[in-house]
Amino acid sequence: MAVRGRLILRPGQALAQAFKRAFDFGGRSRRSAYWWFALFTSLGGAAFGIVDEYVHIPGLEDWSVFFLLFCAVVILPDLSLGMRRLHDTGRKGWLYVVWIFVSYGSILLPEPEYEIDIVDGNDVNAWDLFGYSLIYNIISGLIFFGLVILMIFMLTRDSQSGRNRYGQNPKGIGNPDIFS
């Protein structure tokens, strides 16, 4: 498929390439490959989250089993594709590791729980009950929101023209013509 003279990947091609190159952390990948896979993981995560609401496995009622299995299947292709996408823009791929930790880690790390002991009928104010949790949620929310904006900015940048330290431009733009 051509858009203004450039080839873009179709959704099926992008998904196949993501899983085929799951262990390839070098090189470069195009925007279309990354964003088709991002759409797939978002829709898949939502679908499996819904399944988990209605299907319960005895003994594992507190866990989102299907969602976690889906995450286990897509985390490695997501990591490698994200690193290659950052390489395509000239950035270091390890920055994507931070994003993976924040996005996937947030589903595994529980919110801290605070216990308030009421002794001898002493009154407990609202701050004691909700204040620390509120601060935790505000700070973690701001950090996550900032990382989302930063990652969207970095992942939507166009490819560096020609060869960079990670390889040839996957779109072929600016690469030396081997037949001239």
C-alpha positions as CSV (number, residue, x, y, z in Angstrom):
1,M,0.0,0.0,0.0
2,A,1.5,3.4,-0.9
3,V,0.9,6.7,0.8
4,R,2.5,9.7,-0.9
5,G,5.1,7.4,-2.5
6,R,6.0,5.5,0.7
7,L,5.2,1.9,1.5
8,I,3.4,1.2,4.7
9,L,2.8,-2.1,6.4
10,R,-0.7,-3.6,6.5
11,P,-2.0,-4.7,9.9
12,G,-1.4,-8.4,9.3
13,Q,2.1,-7.8,8.0
14,A,2.9,-5.7,11.0
15,L,1.7,-8.3,13.5
16,A,3.5,-11.1,11.7
17,Q,6.7,-9.1,11.6
18,A,6.4,-8.2,15.3
19,F,6.1,-11.9,16.4
20,K,8.7,-13.1,13.9
21,R,11.3,-10.5,15.1
22,A,10.4,-10.9,18.8
23,F,14.0,-11.7,19.7
24,D,15.6,-9.1,17.4
25,F,16.5,-6.1,19.5
26,G,18.7,-4.5,16.9
27,G,17.9,-2.7,13.7
28,R,15.0,-0.4,12.9
29,S,11.2,-0.6,12.6
30,R,8.7,1.7,11.0
31,R,6.0,3.7,12.6
32,S,3.3,1.6,10.9
33,A,4.7,-1.6,12.3
34,Y,4.8,-0.2,15.8
35,W,1.3,1.5,15.8
36,W,-0.5,-1.5,14.3
37,F,1.0,-3.7,17.0
38,A,0.1,-1.1,19.6
39,L,-3.5,-1.1,18.4
40,F,-3.5,-5.0,18.5
41,T,-2.2,-5.1,22.1
42,S,-4.6,-2.4,23.2
43,L,-7.7,-4.1,21.7
44,G,-6.4,-7.6,22.8
45,G,-5.8,-6.3,26.4
46,A,-9.3,-4.8,26.5
47,A,-10.9,-8.0,25.2
48,F,-9.1,-10.3,27.6
49,G,-9.8,-7.9,30.4
50,I,-13.5,-8.2,29.6
51,V,-13.2,-12.0,29.4
52,D,-11.7,-12.0,32.9
53,E,-14.7,-10.1,34.2
54,Y,-17.0,-13.0,33.2
55,V,-14.9,-16.1,33.3
56,H,-13.4,-17.1,36.6
57,I,-11.0,-19.9,37.2
58,P,-11.5,-21.6,40.6
59,G,-8.8,-20.6,43.0
60,L,-7.7,-17.6,40.9
61,E,-10.7,-15.4,41.2
62,D,-8.6,-12.4,42.3
63,W,-6.3,-12.6,39.2
64,S,-7.0,-11.5,35.7
65,V,-5.6,-14.7,34.3
66,F,-6.5,-14.3,30.6
67,F,-5.2,-10.7,30.6
68,L,-2.0,-11.7,32.2
69,L,-1.5,-14.6,29.8
70,F,-2.1,-12.1,26.9
71,C,0.5,-9.8,28.4
72,A,3.0,-12.7,28.7
73,V,2.6,-13.4,25.0
74,V,3.0,-9.9,23.7
75,I,5.6,-8.4,26.1
76,L,8.7,-9.6,24.3
77,P,7.5,-8.6,20.8
78,D,6.4,-5.3,22.3
79,L,9.8,-4.7,23.9
80,S,11.8,-5.6,20.8
81,L,9.5,-3.7,18.4
82,G,9.5,-0.6,20.6
83,M,13.3,-0.7,20.9
84,R,13.6,-0.9,17.1
85,R,11.1,1.9,16.7
86,L,13.2,4.2,18.9
87,H,16.3,3.1,17.0
88,D,14.6,4.2,13.8
89,T,14.3,7.7,15.2
90,G,17.9,7.7,16.4
91,R,17.2,7.1,20.1
92,K,18.5,4.4,22.4
93,G,16.2,1.4,22.7
94,W,16.7,1.0,26.4
95,L,14.4,4.0,26.9
96,Y,11.6,1.6,25.9
97,V,12.5,-0.7,28.8
98,V,11.5,2.1,31.2
99,W,8.1,2.3,29.3
100,I,7.6,-1.5,29.5
101,F,8.4,-1.4,33.2
102,V,5.9,1.4,33.9
103,S,3.1,0.1,31.6
104,Y,3.3,-3.6,32.3
105,G,4.6,-3.2,35.9
106,S,1.6,-1.0,36.9
107,I,-0.7,-4.0,36.4
108,L,1.4,-6.2,38.7
109,L,2.3,-3.7,41.5
110,P,-0.5,-3.3,44.0
111,E,-1.4,0.1,45.4
112,P,0.0,0.5,48.9
113,E,-2.5,-0.2,51.6
114,Y,-2.4,1.8,54.8
115,E,-3.8,0.5,58.0
116,I,-5.2,2.9,60.6
117,D,-5.5,1.5,64.1
118,I,-8.4,3.0,66.1
119,V,-7.5,2.6,69.7
120,D,-9.7,3.6,72.6
121,G,-12.4,5.2,70.3
122,N,-10.1,8.0,69.1
123,D,-11.5,9.8,66.0
124,V,-9.8,9.2,62.7
125,N,-9.9,12.1,60.2
126,A,-10.3,11.8,56.5
127,W,-6.6,12.6,55.9
128,D,-5.6,9.5,57.9
129,L,-7.9,7.3,55.8
130,F,-7.4,8.8,52.3
131,G,-4.5,11.3,52.3
132,Y,-1.5,9.0,51.7
133,S,-3.3,7.0,49.1
134,L,-4.4,10.2,47.4
135,I,-0.8,11.5,47.3
136,Y,0.5,8.1,46.0
137,N,-2.2,8.1,43.2
138,I,-1.5,11.8,42.2
139,I,2.3,11.3,42.0
140,S,2.2,8.0,40.2
141,G,-0.5,9.4,37.9
142,L,1.6,12.4,37.0
143,I,4.7,10.3,36.4
144,F,2.7,7.9,34.2
145,F,1.0,10.7,32.3
146,G,4.4,12.4,31.7
147,L,5.9,9.2,30.4
148,V,2.9,8.6,28.1
149,I,3.4,12.0,26.5
150,L,7.2,11.5,26.2
151,M,6.8,8.1,24.6
152,I,4.1,9.2,22.2
153,F,6.3,12.1,21.2
154,M,9.3,9.8,20.6
155,L,7.4,7.0,18.9
156,T,5.6,9.2,16.4
157,R,8.7,10.9,15.0
158,D,9.6,10.1,11.4
159,S,12.5,7.8,10.6
160,Q,15.9,9.3,10.4
161,S,16.8,9.6,6.7
162,G,19.4,7.1,5.4
163,R,21.6,5.0,7.6
164,N,22.0,5.7,11.3
165,R,24.0,3.8,13.9
166,Y,21.2,1.1,14.1
167,G,21.0,0.4,10.4
168,Q,19.4,1.4,7.1
169,N,16.2,3.3,7.0
170,P,13.4,0.6,6.8
171,K,11.5,2.9,4.3
172,G,14.5,3.0,2.0
173,I,14.5,6.8,2.1
174,G,18.0,8.3,2.1
175,N,19.6,4.9,1.8
176,P,22.4,4.7,-0.8
177,D,21.3,3.2,-4.1
178,I,23.3,0.0,-4.6
179,F,22.7,0.0,-8.3
180,S,24.1,3.4,-9.1
